Every structure is written in structure tokens, then in C-alpha cells.
Amino acid sequence: MTIRVTLPDGGVKEFPAPTSLMEVAKSIGSRLAAQAVAAKVDERLVDLATLLDHDAQVAIITPSSAEGLEIIRHSTSHLMAQAVKELFPTAQVTIGPAVEHGFYYDFDFQRPFTPEDLQAVEERMNELARKDLPVTRREMPRDEAVEFFKNMGEVYKAEIISEIPADAPISLYQQGDFVDLCRGPHVPATGRLKAFKLLRVAGAYWRGDSRNKQLQRIYGTAWPDKDSLKNYLHQLEEAARRDHRKVGKEMDLFSLQEDAGGGLVFWHPMGARMRGVIENFWKKEHTRAGYEFLYTPHMANLDLWRTSGHVDFYAESMFRPMKVDEQEYQIRPMNCPFHILIYRDKLRSYRDLPLRWAELGTVYRYEMSGVMHGLFRVRGFTQDDAHIFCRRDQITSEIQSILDLTLHILTTFGFTKFEVNLSTRPEKSVGSDAVWELATTALQKAIESRGLDYTEDVGGGAFYGPKIDVKILDAIGRKWQCSTIQLDFNLPERFDISYVGEDGERHQPIMIHRALMGSLERFFGILIEHYAGWFPLWLAPVQAVVATVTEAHNDWAIQVRDYLRQAGLRVDADLRNEKLGFKIREIALHKVPYTLILGDKEVSEKKVTLRTRDGNNSPPMTLEELCQRLLAEEQSRSGPTIAG
């Protein structure tokens, strides 16, 4: 019997049945076969050892693809588990998935793993990889698999298998003497795993439940080649150097005060200066884009959150209600219902639409203590929220305007590389097919009209509407999800809002939720790490410091500082009786863009020498010339900066 294999380029090859997928890879080329880690048969990922006995479409998977890289990482987690079991036979293995940038495996072991243990495990992993052990798959009936792992002393694996339906075959993978439960696929041999590094150990509860035993989670990273691994490790070093918690403390920007409870941000004077700059810019650009601003309460009667559906679908992320005058009040996790109430406050006409309402609204969400992380995951934060109420025929133009505003604001903050995702209708959703098709097409047209490349996330939309997500890439190549544009057919229906159409009838408006920065706190953390604290002049909390050579120059220094402050610049003065070199070094530690040096010459000529933070001095200039230069640079929102 002969089978026909159709390749991704449309080419067709014939093989005797059955034929392994590795043989298919070899027939295409020896180099491809040497790189291959798995195959895709009619869109299903399988091992290369799989025997093909029917006509099929086949693609050979290599580490250069996202699917191949995930297989590399998952296979490396098994390699790590094998090394741990060989070095620490009493350790029990639990689960070990691939994650973004790497993998982890959870272990139950009687003592904490040490850095020396991790080094030993990594060395053993390299030995096992060099042995190029074949990785083989077999199936076993469920009950037999339970007993198999119980006899091995692997009680966690036995527990996992016991919850699988009795008629489901259990797949096991073996490399050397190590056997693990897994659905696969995996690399054909351990020699395919060439570039990995163990990173750290963390605590993790079995199945994520704090009532269960705490395990030890070993994190690692794996890549297709040594150069990719080296680049990623360099990125990790850079990320540690730029850590917003470290830089924020050094620059005295913010704190998270444990005495006030976890996840609550305190903005210090320097951070508050920056926040003010960010908010003023945000408001100015929104005014230009035709938005009106709202201010709404921080809490409301719990019935409002029942109407919105948050009580039913979002209760785990909300703080407990409080009783006021025998009524229950809920601190807000979202701003949306408040904006709807304002819309519903009076009858709207089709001529009124679109209505664009924006609010820097602080919300509060319950986050478990284990997931909070600096400014990136907190319990109280301010969303740069806006809601647009529009007619169906206005969707495309409104989305185009939102995209324009989004890209303008993000590029002004220094981000120039973006990834755009379009998430479409999930299986469970509300709204008619016609409305979903209209909305999704409108989003698609808006993205394409702006010449943006995008990836379609089929079924990834919310149950109440499709959405666009914009990710930014920072200075060291990390991706951050910030901007979201979400169409909503659900809340307008829940709150029964409408407008009077041209036909005199009531119609339901389309509601667009959108946030450009996401939250001020998280975006501020991203900015700190993007610039490593070396902010451009327009963002810097202190734009310049006047530094005197001796105390005899202090009077002129005060005049310079006050003149520049009156012009709206953020300028301080260092009048201490310290050496100029000491002052300059300290100003540099605080990452101030400019030092304004005053000595005998500057005082006598009523001028100022400007020193940039890369150490260059300008010729002395008049106070008026200096002020014009700084204001021009500030207003351009550009100028010299050191992004780390």
C-alpha cells in the first residue's frame, strides 16, 4: 500500500505504508531531519516516530517555530526531572510544563534545593543530553498506569492519572531509565536539547491550592541554540539592572508600604511629579481627540455590580462589600458601569453619537499576595479608561481614531515597535451573528487601514465582543500588553441603554472599552525599566540641578533655579558646601538630564555652563538662552537620553 504525503509547499511525496514521520523528514533533506523535533499531521502535533498509514498533510516542526520551541522547552523539563531523580532519588515529580521563555517542574523533596543542587542538576542534564538518549512513547490502560506509578513511589503522578476517564489511554515517555506521564509530543532524542539554563527555585502549592502541600518549583529556560540562550540570559541581566523596584527606590519615586497592606502604591514627590506630567499629556491629547472627562465614585451599591454581571463573573477579583445604612456597597473593580449610568441619565439621539468619555479612574481588585509584583500587579491602580458610545456605522472610524491615538501616545513615550492581535468570537458569546461579523470586520478594517500587521487570535475574544490588543516592545526586547480596544454588546443590553435613531425608534448603541496605557502604575513601571531611569527631559522628575563650585555662588544659583522654575521647568539647586565633583557624581546617580554649573566666570558674566549626563559641557550661555533650549527640548518630547 502506498500513501501520499502533502507538504506545506504543496508538493506531494509517496511512501510505503506505514512510514515514520522521521523518514518523511529525511526524504525532504538530511539537514531538516537533523533539526526536526516533531511533525504536524493534518494539524495535529505528533512525535517523529509516529507511523503514518494514510494519506495526510504533513509539516515537519523545527525549533525555529513557536510550536517547535515549546516542544524543546517541554522536553527540557523532562530532562531536568530525569536529572533530579538521578541525583535525588527520593524526590517526587509532579508537573512540568513549558512556559513563556522556558519551563518549570515542581518537586516534592524533604529539604530545600540549594544553588549548588541546581548547578549539579544542570551538569547532569548536559551529560544526559550528550548521551543522545532516545525518547520513546508507549500507552498503558489507566488503572495499570496508576499502579505503575504507585509502585515507583510517584504518588502525585498516580493521583493525576486516577482522575482521567477510565477508558482513556495513558501515554508515557521514557528516556534512559526515566519514565514520565505526558501526552507529548517530545523530541526524538535528548541530543536535540542543546541550549538550556536553570534559573531559580520558588515555592508552589500542589495544584495551586494553598491548602495543599508546598512544593519546590525549579525554573529554567531553553532555546534552539547557544546564541539565543546567551541573548536571553543577557536580557535577564539587563532586566535585573533595570528592575523598577530597585530603580524606583534609588530615585525615590514610589513605595509599597506593608503597614498599609500589600499591593497599594505610594507615589513619592519625585514619582508624583512624573505622574503629573503623564496625566497632563494624556488629558491634553484626549482633548485634542474629542474626549470629555468624567469623575465617578470609588464605590457603589452592590446592586449596580449585580446588574453589570461582575458579582456573577468577577467576584473572586473583588473586595468584600461593606454595609452602609443597611445597604451593601462595593468598592469598584471597574469604571464601566459608572459611565453607563451617566449615559442613561438622559435620552440620547443619534446626533449625539459618538460620545467619547475618558477617566483616570482608580479601581481596586483583590489579588492574592503570592502574585503581586511591584507596580506590575497591585490591588489599587488607576486605569486610563475611556468608553465610546457609538452607532454601528461609526465603529470603523472610531476604532481608527483610537488606534491613531494609541500609537501617538505610545510612540511619544518612546515605544516604536508593536505587536497587534485581533481576538475573534469565542464559542460561548452573546449577540447575534450579524453584529459579531459587523464588529469583527470593523476592527479588521481599522487595523488594515493603518497599515499594521496583526495576528488573529481565533476564538480569543471576550464573550461580549471582539477586541484588539496592542503589545509594546521595550528597550531590551520584552513584550508588554498595554493597550486594549474591546467592543461590548453585553453591558448596553444589561443596562438597557439606547438612543433615538433617525427613524424615531430606539436603538442599542455599541460600547467600546479602551485603555491605552492599561494602568498608570504598571505603565510607570514599564517606563522605568524601558529607560532604566534615564528619562528624557520631558518626563524626568528633576530636569536639571544647579551645582555651585563654592557657597559664594549660591545667590546666582538661587536666581537661576527660580527663573527656570517660573518658566515651568523642574529644577533644583545643590547649594551644599561640597566639592563640585562630588555634586556632579551624586546628580548623575539620580539620573538627572542636566547639571547647571556655576563658578566665578558664570557668576561674573551672569551665565550658566550646561553639562549633559554623558559628561559634555556646553559653552556658557545666558539664562534666557538656557531656558529657551530646555523648553524647546521639553516641548519636542525628545532630546538626549540614555536608555540604560
DARARA-V28176 format. One record per residue. N is the residue number from 0. PSI is psi in whole degrees, -180 to 180 (999 if undefined). OMEGA is omega as a letter, one per 40 degrees, with the letter a starting at -180 (NA if undefined). NEAR is the number of other C-alpha atoms within 8 Angstrom. Layout:
# DARARA-V28176
n: [N N]
psi: [PSI PSI]
omega: [OMEGA OMEGA]
near: [NEAR NEAR]
This chain:
# DARARA-V28176
n: [0 1 2 3 4 5 6 7 8 9 10 11 12 13 14 15 16 17 18 19 20 21 22 23 24 25 26 27 28 29 30 31 32 33 34 35 36 37 38 39 40 41 42 43 44 45 46 47 48 49 50 51 52 53 54 55 56 57 58 59 60 61 62 63 64 65 66 67 68 69 70 71 72 73 74 75 76 77 78 79 80 81 82 83 84 85 86 87 88 89 90 91 92 93 94 95 96 97 98 99 100 101 102 103 104 105 106 107 108 109 110 111 112 113 114 115 116 117 118 119 120 121 122 123 124 125 126 127 128 129 130 131 132 133 134 135 136 137 138 139 140 141 142 143 144 145 146 147 148 149 150 151 152 153 154 155 156 157 158 159 160 161 162 163 164 165 166 167 168 169 170 171 172 173 174 175 176 177 178 179 180 181 182 183 184 185 186 187 188 189 190 191 192 193 194 195 196 197 198 199 200 201 202 203 204 205 206 207 208 209 210 211 212 213 214 215 216 217 218 219 220 221 222 223 224 225 226 227 228 229 230 231 232 233 234 235 236 237 238 239 240 241 242 243 244 245 246 247 248 249 250 251 252 253 254 255 256 257 258 259 260 261 262 263 264 265 266 267 268 269 270 271 272 273 274 275 276 277 278 279 280 281 282 283 284 285 286 287 288 289 290 291 292 293 294 295 296 297 298 299 300 301 302 303 304 305 306 307 308 309 310 311 312 313 314 315 316 317 318 319 320 321 322 323 324 325 326 327 328 329 330 331 332 333 334 335 336 337 338 339 340 341 342 343 344 345 346 347 348 349 350 351 352 353 354 355 356 357 358 359 360 361 362 363 364 365 366 367 368 369 370 371 372 373 374 375 376 377 378 379 380 381 382 383 384 385 386 387 388 389 390 391 392 393 394 395 396 397 398 399 400 401 402 403 404 405 406 407 408 409 410 411 412 413 414 415 416 417 418 419 420 421 422 423 424 425 426 427 428 429 430 431 432 433 434 435 436 437 438 439 440 441 442 443 444 445 446 447 448 449 450 451 452 453 454 455 456 457 458 459 460 461 462 463 464 465 466 467 468 469 470 471 472 473 474 475 476 477 478 479 480 481 482 483 484 485 486 487 488 489 490 491 492 493 494 495 496 497 498 499 500 501 502 503 504 505 506 507 508 509 510 511 512 513 514 515 516 517 518 519 520 521 522 523 524 525 526 527 528 529 530 531 532 533 534 535 536 537 538 539 540 541 542 543 544 545 546 547 548 549 550 551 552 553 554 555 556 557 558 559 560 561 562 563 564 565 566 567 568 569 570 571 572 573 574 575 576 577 578 579 580 581 582 583 584 585 586 587 588 589 590 591 592 593 594 595 596 597 598 599 600 601 602 603 604 605 606 607 608 609 610 611 612 613 614 615 616 617 618 619 620 621 622 623 624 625 626 627 628 629 630 631 632 633 634 635 636 637 638 639 640 641 642 643]
psi: [138 139 151 128 122 124 166 -30 5 -11 151 133 148 141 153 144 139 156 135 154 -24 -38 -36 -45 -43 -34 -25 -37 142 -34 -43 -44 -36 -26 -21 142 -20 -175 160 121 114 47 10 126 133 167 156 -22 -9 135 128 126 17 162 139 161 129 134 133 129 128 166 -13 -14 160 -40 -42 -39 -38 -39 -42 -46 -41 -42 -35 -32 -37 -39 -42 -43 -39 -45 -42 -45 -35 -36 -33 79 -25 -7 139 138 146 -88 151 80 166 144 176 127 0 -135 170 165 137 134 148 112 148 -15 160 140 140 166 -34 -36 -45 -39 -41 -40 -44 -40 -41 -37 -43 -38 -45 -36 -42 -28 -16 51 132 142 116 151 142 160 155 142 151 -53 -36 -38 -38 -48 -36 -48 -32 -43 -26 -9 11 81 -29 -43 -42 -38 -43 -47 -37 -20 -1 142 143 -31 2 128 144 127 135 146 138 137 118 -132 -1 129 134 151 128 147 -14 -167 171 167 155 -24 155 -19 -15 -13 103 -17 102 163 132 139 -50 170 138 165 149 132 145 123 23 15 120 -12 -12 174 144 132 177 125 118 122 144 172 149 144 165 -28 168 -38 -43 -41 -45 -44 -40 -41 -36 -40 -40 -41 -44 -41 -40 -39 -32 -2 122 -26 -41 -52 -40 -37 -43 -37 2 50 -40 171 162 103 113 -29 -23 -3 153 152 18 127 133 117 117 169 -43 -42 -37 -35 -47 -42 -41 -41 -45 -46 -42 -42 -46 -46 -42 -44 -33 -37 -44 -32 6 23 150 153 145 155 126 164 164 -7 165 165 140 -27 -32 -40 -20 -43 -41 -18 -3 -35 -37 -38 -8 12 -35 -22 9 147 160 145 160 150 131 119 46 9 152 129 144 127 139 133 -16 162 -16 -50 -32 -40 -35 -39 -39 -41 -42 -6 -21 166 133 148 159 -25 -23 -22 145 150 124 110 129 150 134 83 125 130 165 125 141 118 137 146 -30 -16 -9 143 101 -133 -9 -26 103 175 -20 124 161 116 140 77 149 151 135 129 121 169 164 -37 -6 -4 -52 -48 -35 -41 -40 -44 -40 -43 -42 -46 -41 -52 -36 -47 -45 -40 -34 -34 -3 10 127 -9 134 155 134 131 138 115 128 -174 127 174 -45 120 167 156 156 161 -39 -43 -42 -44 -42 -48 -45 -42 -39 -42 -44 -46 -39 -43 -48 -33 -21 9 27 134 146 159 134 123 91 124 7 1 169 163 -17 5 158 167 161 131 136 122 140 150 130 -173 -23 19 8 149 139 126 118 -59 135 135 113 123 144 119 -8 -54 -41 -34 -43 -39 2 51 153 175 158 119 177 -23 2 -2 162 136 151 127 160 136 131 120 140 140 133 -42 -16 -76 149 -40 -51 -43 -37 -43 -41 -43 -44 -45 -33 -45 -5 30 -11 72 149 162 -42 -23 -24 134 -38 118 -28 150 129 122 122 150 -43 170 -19 -16 6 -36 -45 -36 -43 -39 -42 -50 -49 -37 -46 -35 -40 -28 -3 9 151 95 135 172 136 100 12 156 67 161 148 -41 -40 -45 -44 -42 -41 -38 -39 -37 -31 5 37 133 -43 143 132 107 132 120 -163 -45 -46 -39 -44 -34 -1 50 180 137 124 126 124 165 -4 8 6 138 137 160 150 140 160 163 -38 -42 -43 -46 -45 -41 -47 -41 -40 -41 -41 -46 -27 -15 41 -149 177 135 156 105 64 999]
omega: [i i a i i a a a i i a i i a i i e i i i i i i i a a i i a i i a a a a i a i i a a i i i a i i i a i a a a i a i a i i a i a a i i i i i i i i a i i i i i i i i i i i a i a a a a i i a a i a a i i i i a a i i i a i a a i i i a i i i a i i i a i i i i i a i a i i a i i a a i i a i a a i i i a i a i i i a a a i i i i i a a a i i a a a i a i i i a i a i a i a i i i i e i i a a a i i a a a a a i a a i i i i i i a i a a i a a i a i a i i i i a a a a a a i i i i a i i i i i i a i i a a a i i a i i a a i a a i i a a i i a a i i a i i i a a i i i a i i i a a a i a a a a i i i a i i i a i i a a i i i i a a i a i i a a a i a a a a a a a i a i i a i a i i i i a i a i a i a a a i i i i i a a i a a i i i a a e i a a a i i a i a a a a i i a a a a a i i a i a a i a a i i a i i i i a i a a a a a a i i i i i i i a i a i a a i i i i i a i a i a i i a a a i a i a i i a i a a i a i a a i i i a i a i a a i i a i i i i i a i a i i a a i i a i i i i i i a a i i i i i i a a i i a i a i a a i i a a i i a i i a i i a a i i i i i i i i i i a i a i a a a a i i i i a a i a a a a a i a a a a i i a i i i a a i i i i a a a i i i i i a a i a i i i i a a a i i i a a i i i a i i a a i a i i i i i i a a i a a i i a a a a a a a i a i a i i a i i a i i i i a i i i i i a i a a i i i i a i a i i a i i a i NA]
near: [4 7 11 11 12 11 11 8 4 6 7 8 8 8 10 8 10 9 11 11 13 9 8 9 13 10 7 8 8 9 6 11 11 6 9 13 17 17 14 12 11 7 6 6 9 11 14 12 8 8 8 9 8 8 7 9 11 12 9 10 12 12 14 7 8 7 8 13 13 10 15 17 15 13 11 12 15 10 12 12 10 10 13 11 11 7 7 7 7 6 11 12 12 10 6 11 9 12 9 5 6 12 17 13 15 13 12 11 10 5 4 6 8 6 7 6 8 11 9 8 12 12 8 9 12 8 8 12 14 8 8 10 11 9 13 8 8 7 8 10 11 15 8 8 12 13 9 8 12 10 7 6 7 11 9 9 12 13 9 8 11 10 6 8 7 7 6 8 8 12 11 13 13 11 12 7 5 7 8 8 9 7 7 7 9 12 15 13 10 16 10 12 11 10 10 11 9 11 8 9 9 8 8 10 12 10 5 7 7 8 5 9 7 10 12 14 12 13 13 13 13 14 14 13 8 9 6 9 15 8 8 8 8 8 10 8 8 9 10 7 7 15 11 13 8 8 12 13 10 8 9 9 13 11 10 10 10 6 4 6 7 10 11 12 13 8 10 10 7 12 12 10 9 11 9 8 10 9 8 8 8 9 8 8 10 11 9 7 8 7 11 9 7 8 7 8 6 8 8 10 10 10 6 9 12 10 9 11 9 10 9 7 6 9 9 5 9 12 10 5 9 7 8 7 4 5 7 10 12 13 12 12 9 7 11 8 10 9 12 11 8 8 9 8 6 6 8 9 9 10 4 7 9 9 9 11 12 13 11 9 11 9 14 13 11 9 10 6 6 4 7 11 7 10 12 9 11 14 11 11 13 11 14 14 14 11 13 11 12 12 11 7 5 9 13 11 8 8 12 12 9 9 10 8 10 10 8 8 11 11 9 8 7 6 11 8 7 9 9 12 11 14 14 14 14 11 5 5 10 9 9 6 6 6 8 12 8 8 12 10 8 11 14 9 9 13 13 9 8 7 6 8 8 9 7 8 10 9 9 10 14 10 9 12 17 17 14 12 13 12 12 13 13 12 8 9 7 7 8 8 8 13 13 13 13 11 13 13 12 10 9 15 9 8 9 7 11 11 12 13 10 6 5 6 7 8 8 10 12 13 13 11 14 11 14 11 11 13 11 12 11 11 11 9 11 10 11 15 12 13 13 15 15 13 15 12 14 12 9 12 9 11 13 12 14 15 15 14 10 10 9 5 13 10 7 10 14 9 8 10 12 8 8 12 10 7 7 6 9 10 12 9 10 9 9 5 6 7 8 9 6 8 11 10 8 8 11 9 7 8 10 15 15 11 15 12 12 17 10 7 8 12 11 7 6 9 13 13 13 12 12 10 11 4 6 7 8 7 6 9 9 9 10 6 8 10 10 8 8 8 9 8 12 11 7 7 10 9 9 6 9 7 10 8]
